[in-house]
């Protein structure tokens, strides 16, 4: 079925044995197929890189939040210690 549809558009020597030379139509089909494959690979690569970057950013933000909480606890402990030892901050 696909070969019959492609036969209407021109000779495709990659698919049929009766063709002697590559036609503009078969060249176009080949270019579209290669472009689609290359475009898919590049899109997937960019998506994957952005996903990895996003995961790293989320991990960094989570770690910063943990450090911030730890810092607040240490400051409160220091303030409590200074109050109990009679010194004012």
N, C-alpha and C positions, 0 to 999 in steps of 0.2 A: 504494500500500500504506500509506504513512504517513498519507495523508489519510483512509483508511478507519479506521485506528486512532484518529486524532484525532477523527473523527466520532462514535465511540462515547462519547467523553468530553464532548462538547458542541459547540456551534456555534463555529467559529473564523472570524470574518469576515475575518481576514487571509489565510486560505487558500481560502475559498469565497465565492462571490458571493451566495448565497442568504440570508446572515445580515444582519440589520438592525443589531444592536447587539452590542458586545463582551460576551461572557459571562464569568462567573467563571472558567470553565475556560481560555478563551483568554487572559484576563488573567494567570492563573497560569502558563501556558506562556510567555507573553512575559516575565513577571518572572523565571522560572527561567532562560530563555535569556540575558536581560540580566545577571542575577546571575552566571551562569557566565562570561560574557565579561568582565565587570568584575573578577571574582575572579581569572580567569586573568591579566589584564593587571597587576593589583596584585601577584600572586604572582611573576610574571616580573620586575617592576620591583624588588621587594624582593630577589629572588635575584640580579639583576644588580648591585644596589648592594652586597650583601654580597660578591659575587665580586670586584668592583673594590676594596673595602676590604681583602679578604684578600690580593689581589695587592700592594697598596700596603704592607701590613704585612710581607709576606714580603720585599719589596724593602728596606724599612727595616731589618729584622732582618739581611738579608744585608750591607747597608752598615755597620751597627753592628759586625758580625763582622769585616769588612774593616778598619774603623778600629781595632778592638781589636788585631788582628794587627799593623797598622802601628805602633800605640802601643807594643806589646811590643817590636818591632824597634828603635824609637827608644830606649826605655829600656835595652835591652841594649847598644846602641851607646854610649850615654852612660856606662853602667857600665864598659864595656870601655875607653873613652877615659880615664875617671878612674883605672882601674887602671894603665894604661900611663903616665899622666903622674905617677904617684906619689901621687895623692890617694886618700883612702879615702872611700867613700860614707857 
